[in-house]
Amino acid sequence: RRFVSQYDSALIYAGLGQKDQALQRLQKAYEERSLPLVFIKVIPAFDPLRSDPRFIALLKKMHLDK
């Protein structure tokens, strides 16, 4: 057993095409203040999530929407 961060879980779910799970994990990563989350705007694995209102809202919360 190993610890897998919420951010890493989000990457995995996004790669598997499971958008809802990925977005839930990103929200939890945000709540945990996960440092790698600052890169979500440029990580290609999250490209399929970019048009989702939940992803856009998360970017706004993080002031990365500009």
ABEGO torsion letter per residue (X at the ends): XBBBBAAAAAAAAAAAGBAAAAAAAAAAAAAAGBAAAAAAAABAAAAAAAABAAAAAAAAAAGAAX
